[in-house]
């Protein structure tokens, strides 16, 4: 997946014993209950969408490019 084709989709998911707001493989926030995570996402969606489009989140969700140098 290239950086240009990255389309962030915010989801609430149970991951590592906590409810998390996630985009791809990146965890943006964690909560004790699903209701709390959904409420926070609903109230602060603009902030999470902005964060989801950041360079660090895009880099974390992009396949690494391996370059082989021949001598």
Backbone torsions as a table, in degrees:
resi	resn	phi	psi	omega
1	UNK	NA	126.7	178.4
2	UNK	-86.3	163.8	-179.8
3	UNK	-63.3	-35.8	-178.2
4	UNK	-66.4	-26.6	-177.7
5	UNK	-96.8	6.5	-178.6
6	UNK	-71.9	120.2	179.5
7	UNK	-120.7	98.9	-174.5
8	UNK	-67.3	128.8	175.6
9	UNK	-121.5	117.0	-179.1
10	UNK	-81.9	129.7	177.5
11	UNK	-134.7	155.1	172.7
12	UNK	-104.3	125.6	-171.8
13	UNK	-142.9	144.5	174.4
14	UNK	-84.2	116.1	-174.6
15	UNK	-144.9	125.1	179.0
16	UNK	54.8	52.6	174.1
17	UNK	65.5	15.6	178.0
18	UNK	-140.5	155.9	172.0
19	UNK	-86.0	130.3	-173.6
20	UNK	-130.2	147.5	167.9
21	UNK	-89.9	118.9	-173.4
22	UNK	-127.4	154.2	170.4
23	UNK	-135.8	114.0	-174.2
24	UNK	61.9	-123.2	178.6
25	UNK	-95.6	-2.7	-175.6
26	UNK	-91.5	131.5	174.6
27	UNK	-96.3	120.0	-178.0
28	UNK	-91.5	-30.2	179.9
29	UNK	-161.8	154.9	178.1
30	UNK	-129.4	149.4	-175.5
31	UNK	-141.6	161.4	179.8
32	UNK	-78.6	-28.5	-178.0
33	UNK	-131.1	156.3	178.2
34	UNK	-66.3	-38.7	179.8
35	UNK	-61.2	-42.3	179.0
36	UNK	-64.2	-41.2	179.3
37	UNK	-65.5	-44.2	179.4
38	UNK	-64.7	-41.3	178.8
39	UNK	-63.2	-44.9	-179.2
40	UNK	-64.9	-40.8	178.0
41	UNK	-64.0	-41.7	179.5
42	UNK	-64.1	-41.4	-176.9
43	UNK	-76.9	-29.0	-174.3
44	UNK	-124.6	33.3	-175.7
45	UNK	-57.5	-41.8	-179.3
46	UNK	-58.8	-41.8	178.5
47	UNK	-63.5	-45.8	-178.6
48	UNK	-68.7	-34.9	176.3
49	UNK	-66.2	-39.8	176.5
50	UNK	-62.2	-46.3	180.0
51	UNK	-63.6	-39.6	-179.6
52	UNK	-63.2	-27.5	179.4
53	UNK	-90.1	4.6	-177.8
54	UNK	-71.4	160.4	-178.5
55	UNK	-63.2	-38.0	-177.7
56	UNK	-66.8	-39.5	178.4
57	UNK	-69.7	-40.9	177.5
58	UNK	-62.7	-41.5	179.3
59	UNK	-64.5	-39.1	-179.8
60	UNK	-67.4	-28.2	-176.6
61	UNK	-100.4	6.5	179.7
62	UNK	-101.0	138.9	177.5
63	UNK	-63.3	135.7	179.4
64	UNK	-68.4	149.0	177.5
65	UNK	-101.8	122.5	-179.5
66	UNK	-102.0	124.8	179.3
67	UNK	-114.5	123.1	178.4
68	UNK	-98.3	123.8	179.6
69	UNK	-97.4	123.3	178.5
70	UNK	-100.7	136.9	179.6
71	UNK	-88.5	NA	NA
